Amino acid sequence: MSTHVAVIDYGMGNLHSVAKALEHVGAQQVEVTSDPQAILNADRVVLPGVGAIRDCVSELRQLGLDQVVHQVAKEKPLLGICVGMQMLLEHSEENGGVDSLGLFPGEVKFFGEELYDGDVRLKVPHMGWNQVQQNLDHPLWHRIEQNARFYFVHSYYAAPGKTTQLAGRCHYGVDFAAALAQDNVFATQFHPEKSHTNGLQLLQNFLAWDGRW
């Protein structure tokens, strides 16, 4: 199976590390691009993202790539990462409220200034390693143990509208979606490219995935 991967470049996100990680696990061609046709010609597509969701959504729409993401989601495997996952939901509380792409029902919420786990006050952003409970038997979890640890950096978390789309759960003061899945779309709040063995395995699984499960 060909592994030509397009990493969507809309001026936001650590595209270099995602591309290098994909090459490391065996992608034959990784193209970091903002060209709609190049994205649509790829076998698989990655939507990364870091920073403020308002800026990410704005840049994506300005380049006309929001519609490209919707088209990709109907046709081929799509992987969203971090803010790239959050943008797939309907709405975010960040930046005073931002409407997103709406591929998944649900919203993105702020952890809050006063976040506690029992009597222990937690720092926001949630930064570092945390366990992920797998909620769905999905091909992207292949050879990844239950409650494996992944690397997170985020102040906002996804609260999906459908529990059937919750592929992975994490806890940091509150339970939140660590991964979402629907049809040929899979998305992670954590950074697989920064998650060592488990993250590289997930990216390798993405390269092998035909979008069915």
C-alpha positions in Angstrom: 0.0 0.0 0.0 1.3 3.4 -1.0 2.1 5.8 1.9 2.0 9.3 0.4 1.1 11.5 3.3 0.1 15.2 3.1 0.7 17.3 6.3 -1.6 20.3 6.0 0.5 23.5 6.3 -1.6 26.5 7.3 1.1 28.3 9.1 0.5 26.8 12.5 2.0 23.7 14.2 5.3 21.9 14.5 5.1 20.5 11.0 8.7 19.5 10.8 8.6 17.1 13.8 5.4 15.5 12.5 6.8 15.0 9.1 10.1 13.6 10.4 8.2 11.1 12.7 6.1 9.9 9.7 9.3 9.4 7.6 10.9 7.6 10.5 8.1 5.0 10.7 8.1 4.3 7.0 6.1 6.9 5.0 7.4 6.7 1.4 6.6 10.4 0.7 5.7 13.1 3.2 4.5 16.4 1.7 4.1 19.5 3.9 1.8 21.5 1.8 -1.0 24.1 1.7 -2.0 23.2 -1.8 -5.5 21.8 -1.9 -4.9 19.5 -4.9 -1.7 18.1 -3.4 -3.6 17.4 -0.2 -6.4 15.7 -2.1 -4.0 13.6 -4.1 -2.3 12.1 -1.0 -3.2 8.7 0.3 -3.5 9.9 3.9 -3.7 13.4 5.5 -2.5 14.8 8.8 -4.0 17.9 10.3 -1.6 19.2 13.1 -2.1 22.2 15.3 -0.6 24.2 18.2 -1.4 27.6 19.6 -4.7 29.5 19.8 -7.6 27.8 18.0 -9.0 31.1 16.7 -5.8 31.7 14.7 -5.7 28.1 13.5 -9.3 28.1 12.3 -8.9 31.6 10.7 -5.8 30.6 8.8 -7.4 27.3 7.7 -10.5 29.1 6.4 -8.5 32.0 4.8 -6.6 29.4 2.7 -9.8 27.5 1.8 -8.5 24.4 3.6 -11.5 24.0 5.8 -13.5 22.6 2.9 -10.5 20.5 1.9 -10.5 18.9 5.4 -14.2 18.2 5.0 -13.6 16.5 1.6 -10.7 14.5 2.9 -12.8 13.3 5.8 -15.2 11.7 3.3 -12.5 10.0 1.2 -9.3 8.9 3.0 -7.6 8.4 6.3 -7.3 11.7 8.2 -5.4 12.1 11.5 -5.9 15.2 13.6 -3.3 16.1 16.3 -3.7 18.4 19.3 -5.5 21.6 18.1 -5.9 19.7 14.9 -8.2 17.4 16.8 -10.0 20.3 18.7 -10.8 22.0 15.4 -12.7 18.9 14.3 -15.4 19.6 16.9 -18.2 22.1 16.6 -17.1 24.8 19.1 -14.4 25.9 21.5 -14.6 28.1 24.6 -11.1 29.5 23.7 -10.6 33.1 22.6 -14.1 34.0 23.8 -15.8 31.3 21.7 -14.8 30.0 18.3 -16.9 27.9 15.9 -14.8 25.1 14.4 -15.1 22.6 11.6 -17.9 20.5 13.1 -16.9 17.0 11.9 -17.5 15.7 15.4 -20.4 16.9 17.7 -19.2 18.4 20.9 -17.1 21.3 22.2 -13.7 22.2 23.6 -13.6 23.4 27.2 -11.1 25.2 29.4 -9.6 23.2 32.3 -10.1 26.3 34.5 -7.9 28.4 36.7 -8.8 26.3 39.8 -8.3 22.7 38.7 -8.0 20.1 41.4 -7.6 16.3 41.7 -8.9 15.7 45.2 -7.0 18.1 47.4 -4.1 18.6 44.9 -4.2 21.7 42.7 -3.2 20.9 39.2 -1.2 23.2 36.9 -2.8 24.4 33.6 -1.8 23.8 30.9 -1.8 20.0 31.3 1.8 19.3 30.2 3.6 16.0 30.2 2.9 12.3 30.2 -0.4 10.8 31.0 -2.2 7.4 30.6 -4.7 6.9 27.9 -7.6 4.4 28.4 -8.6 2.9 25.0 -12.4 3.0 24.7 -12.7 1.5 21.2 -11.1 -1.4 19.5 -9.5 0.6 16.7 -6.7 -0.2 14.2 -4.7 2.8 15.4 -4.3 1.2 18.9 -2.7 -1.9 17.3 0.3 -3.1 19.5 -0.3 -0.2 22.0 -1.0 -1.4 25.5 -4.1 -0.3 27.4 -3.3 2.7 29.6 -0.1 3.5 27.6 1.4 6.9 28.3 1.4 9.7 25.8 2.7 13.3 25.8 0.2 16.2 26.2 0.4 20.0 26.1 -3.0 21.7 26.3 -5.1 24.1 28.4 -8.4 23.1 26.7 -9.9 19.7 26.4 -12.4 18.0 24.1 -15.9 17.0 25.4 -17.4 15.0 22.5 -21.1 14.9 22.0 -21.2 11.2 21.2 -19.7 8.6 23.5 -19.5 6.2 20.6 -16.8 8.4 19.0 -14.6 8.4 22.2 -11.6 6.3 21.1 -9.4 7.2 24.1 -10.0 8.8 27.5 -7.6 10.6 29.8 -8.0 12.1 33.3 -6.5 15.4 34.5 -8.8 16.8 37.1 -11.7 15.9 34.8 -12.1 13.1 32.3 -11.6 14.2 28.7 -11.2 12.8 25.2 -7.6 11.8 24.5 -8.7 10.4 21.1 -11.8 10.5 18.8 -12.7 8.3 15.9 -15.4 8.3 13.3 -15.3 6.4 10.0 -11.9 7.2 8.4 -11.1 10.0 10.8 -8.9 9.5 13.9 -7.7 12.4 16.1 -5.6 12.7 19.2 -5.2 15.4 21.9 -1.7 14.1 22.7 1.3 14.5 20.4 2.2 11.1 18.9 5.4 12.6 17.4 6.5 13.5 20.9 5.4 10.2 22.6 8.3 8.0 21.8 7.6 4.3 21.2 3.8 4.5 21.7 3.4 7.6 19.5 5.6 6.1 16.7 3.5 2.9 16.8 0.3 4.9 16.4 1.8 6.8 13.4 2.9 3.5 11.9 -0.6 2.1 12.4 -1.9 5.2 10.6 0.3 4.5 7.6 -1.1 0.9 7.5 -4.7 1.9 8.0 -7.1 1.9 5.1 -9.8 3.9 6.9 -11.9 0.9 7.8 -12.5 -0.6 11.2 
